[in-house]
Amino acid sequence: MGESERGESAPRQRVAYFCANGHEVRPSFALEAEVPESWDCPRCGLPAGRNEQAPPAAPRNEPYKTHLAYVKERRSDADGQAILEEALARLRAQRGEA
């Protein structure tokens, strides 16, 4: 489909975005469109901003943690030992052991 069938395109502007790896991307937007503050870099996937001197930092990815890792963050080894002893004492009391 040629331009004659589609009609005239809206006036456009190209906006420069820069990522932390030094890549530059220049998407085009309609003149009356709201230009976003950030854009994803198509080369590396990092966020890109409009300030070349201070591009956005890469997002920090937290590694997957198991349930045990979260428990260890909240409890010390001494806490864990005390909880274990308490649970064992209850089980022994239920079974009639001393």
WOFEN-V197856 format. One record per residue. RES is the residue in one letter. OMEGA is omega as a letter, one per 20 degrees, with the letter a starting at -180 (none if undefined). D_FIRST is the distance of its C-alpha to the first C-alpha in Angstrom with 1 decimal. Layout:
res/omega/d_first
RES/OMEGA/D_FIRST
RES/OMEGA/D_FIRST
//
This chain:
res/omega/d_first
M/a/0.0
G/a/3.8
E/a/6.8
S/r/8.1
E/a/6.3
R/a/7.1
G/a/10.3
E/r/12.6
S/r/13.2
A/r/16.7
P/a/19.3
R/r/20.0
Q/r/23.1
R/a/23.9
V/a/27.0
A/r/29.3
Y/a/30.9
F/r/33.8
C/a/35.2
A/r/38.9
N/r/38.1
G/r/37.0
H/r/33.2
E/r/30.9
V/a/27.5
R/r/25.3
P/r/22.7
S/a/20.8
F/r/21.4
A/a/20.6
L/a/23.7
E/r/24.9
A/r/24.6
E/a/27.8
V/a/28.0
P/r/29.8
E/a/33.1
S/a/32.3
W/r/29.5
D/r/29.7
C/a/29.9
P/a/27.3
R/a/29.8
C/r/33.0
G/r/32.2
L/r/34.8
P/r/34.2
A/r/33.4
G/a/34.6
R/r/34.1
N/a/37.6
E/a/37.7
Q/a/41.6
A/r/41.7
P/r/38.9
P/r/39.3
A/r/41.6
A/r/40.5
P/a/41.1
R/r/44.4
N/r/44.2
E/r/47.3
P/r/48.3
Y/r/48.9
K/r/52.4
T/r/54.5
H/a/56.6
L/r/59.6
A/r/58.1
Y/r/57.6
V/a/61.2
K/r/62.6
E/a/61.0
R/a/62.8
R/r/66.2
S/r/68.6
D/r/70.4
A/r/73.5
D/r/71.6
G/r/70.4
Q/r/73.9
A/r/75.3
I/r/72.8
L/r/73.5
E/r/77.3
E/a/77.0
A/r/74.9
L/r/77.4
A/r/80.3
R/r/78.8
L/r/78.3
R/r/81.8
A/r/83.2
Q/a/81.4
R/r/82.9
G/r/86.3
E/r/86.4
A/none/87.9
//
